[in-house]
Amino acid sequence: MYQSFYIFRHSRLFNSLQSRVMFFYVIVCSVMLCACAYQLTAATSAMQILVQVEYLIFGLSELFLFCWHSNEVMLKSEDVVLGPYESQWTGISRKHKKNIILLIGQLQNRLVYTAGPFTDLTVATFINRNRTIFEEAITGNESGSRMTRTCKKDRGKKVGQASQTW
């Protein structure tokens, strides 16, 4: 009974210590992955593509490991809630039944590690964040390509004759 209180207390302490660090890490990693994905779409040689893909894979796998383990803690904490209900609590003394009620109340709080005040570190968050990063990198590169093509078309024109595609 008291061990679960200590586990929850230490888990909250760990989250409070690592939450700010993970928030900064997620921001830095997101910017780096976005830049890497953008450079990957703009790469011209096979060696550049290979280096960018390698960096992208290692960056994603490192961030995924943090999210995976945090997700596992969340899932295990949700499974632990069922423990008191599945026990043989009907045949124990009144004092122990009160302790089980306290334990059930304590176990209702889900353990989730966070990255700052804005996001939980879960696999679903990892997938959504990286989908957004890659969509922005690809969209940004396509619009950059359109602007590059427009600028190349307008090189020979005078300043007042620029095309209206911008």
Secondary structure, DSSP 8 states (H G I E B T S, - for coil): -HHHHHHHHHHHHHHHHHHHHHHHHHHHHHHHHHHHHHHHHH--SHHHHHHHHHHHHHHHHHHHHHHHHHHHHHHHHHHHTHHHHHS-GGGS-HHHHHHHHHHHHHHTS----EETTTEE--HHHHHHHHHHHHHHHHHHHHHHHHHHHHHHHHTTS-GGG--S--
